[in-house]
Amino acid sequence: MPTFEVNSHQYDVDEDGFLQEPGIWNQDVACDFATTEGVEQLTEAHWKVINYLRNYYLQFGIAPMIRKLCKETGFKLNEIYQLFPSGPAKGACKLAGLPKPTGCV
Amino acid sequence: MADENGKPKTKLLDELEKGPWPSFVTEIKKTSDVSPMCDDLMGQLELSYEERKGHWKHGGIVGVLGYGGGVIGRYSDIPEQFPKVAHFHTIRVNQPSGWFYTSDALRTLCGIWERHGSGLTNMHGSTGDLVFLGTKTDELEPAFAELTAAGFDLGGSGSCMRTPSACVGPARCEWACYDTLKLCNDLTQAYQDELHRPPFPYKFKIKCSGCPNDCVAAVARADLSVIGIWKDDIQQDDKAVSEYAAAGLNIQKDVCDKCPSRCMSWDGGKLTIENRECVRCMHCINVMPKALQPGKERGAALLIGSKAPIVAGALLSSVLVPFVPAEELLDTIQELVKRIWEFWDEYGKNRERVGELIQRVGMANFLDAIGLDPAPEMVSAPRDNPYIFFQKEEAK
C-alpha cells in the first residue's frame, strides 16, 4: 500500500492518493492533503466545502452528487474548481478524507 | 515468461494476428521497439487471456488541474509482475469536427504521445475522441501542456457533456442537410464548462448526423441526436432514373418494393414518388444517388434519449422536434438543452441517463416539464396508432 508523507505525518493512501482510513481524519489531514491538490491555503470557503462533504459522508456513507454540493454550499461549480483546481471529486473529497468516489469513466 | 529476445511469450494473443484483417496485437508488438510499456502490456493481456480475468482495476481518479474529466485512470492489479503498466491512464483528446487532420497535426499528436505516454493511440474511440492509451500520473500535466500548446484540448469523461461528434457532413457528402461540422464545433465551444467540469447526474452526448443515413449512429448513442432531414420533396432527375433502368437496375424490385412506406411506383418509364408518404429512410436515394437527392428545404430533426446498455438496457432516440430549419439549429438546440438539463439535473437519479428518466416519469410529464407540445411525429407509427386517449366518461 502506498504511503503519503508530509510535514512529518505519514498516511496510508490508495494509488490515487485518497486516505485509506477515513476515521483518522482531522483538520490537519486536510491541510496536509491540500499540498498535493494545488490548494495554497485553506480559507473559510474551502472549509465550508470540506465540512459539508465530511458531514454528508458521515451521515450517508457516500459523497453527494455535484448538484447537491453546489446547492447546499452556495458555490457555483466553477467556483468550486477555483477553490479546488483538481475538482470536487479528486480535490475536495480527498481533502475531506473521503474514500475515492466511484463513478463511471 | 520471456523469449530469447526478452519479449513476452504470447501464445494466445498470437492467434489474433492470424487472418487477413488488421490486428491490435501486431500493432502493439511493432510499437514495443520504441515503447517499453508495450511488453508489459502484452504480458498482462496474455495472462488475462490465460486466466480469463481482467487485470485492470476499476475507477481511478486522475486528471489535470482545472478539469474534472478527460483522463481515465487505469491501474494494474499486479504491478509487481508488470511494473511498466502499473499506471496505464487513458487521455481523451477532443477530435476536430468530422475527424479532419493535417498530416502535420497527426505527427505532432503522435510525437507528444511518444514523449509522454506509450505511443499507442486509438483513432478513434467510440466516443469520437482521439484516444491516447497508457501513461503515468506524472506525465499527465506535461502531456496536457503540450497538447494545448499545439491547439488541442481534452475531451469529456465522467458525468459531463461528452465531446460532441459529427459525420463528415457537407465537407464530403452532398446529402448533408445542414453543416454538421460547424454545429459540432459551435456546440463544443458553447459548452466548454459542461464538457470539462462534470455537472450532471450522468453523461450527456450530442451527436450530429447530416442525413438519415446517420453515419455517426446518433440515433443509437446520443442523448440528443441531431439528424439531418428535408421537409419538401425528394429532388428527382427523371433522365438519370432512366439511365439507372437502362444500366440494369431493377427499379421495381430494388427500389419501390424496398420502400418502407411503399410511397413509390414505377411504370417501366417513369418513377412517381408520393412525397407525403415518404418517411425519409434514404433507401431510394442510396440506391440511385445520381437520380435522387434530399429536398431543398433542409434542416434537422432532434431526437432524445438513446444510450448503450451500461446501467440499464439500450434505448434508441425518439423524436422530440420533427424539423428545425438549418439556420435555426444552434439556437433551438441551446434553448432545448437548457430546459432538458434543468429537468434532468433536478429529477435525475445518480447515473440515470435522460432517456431512462423519461421512461421513469413518462414522456408526457417530460414534455410538460420542458414546455413542448406533443406532436404526431413523436409516435413511431401514427397511422396505425390513433394516438387518442379517451377519458373514462367519454368511453361510455
Interface residues (C-beta under 8 A of the other chain):
Chain A: E15 D16 F18 G38 M65 I66 R67 L77 N78 Y81 P85 S86 G87 P88 A89 K90 K100 P101 T102 G103 C104 V105
Chain B: K57 G59 G60 I61 V62 G63 L65 G66 Y67 G68 I72 G73 Y75 H87 S157 G158 S159 D193 R197 P198 P199 F200 P201 Y202 K203 I310 D345 E346 N350 R351
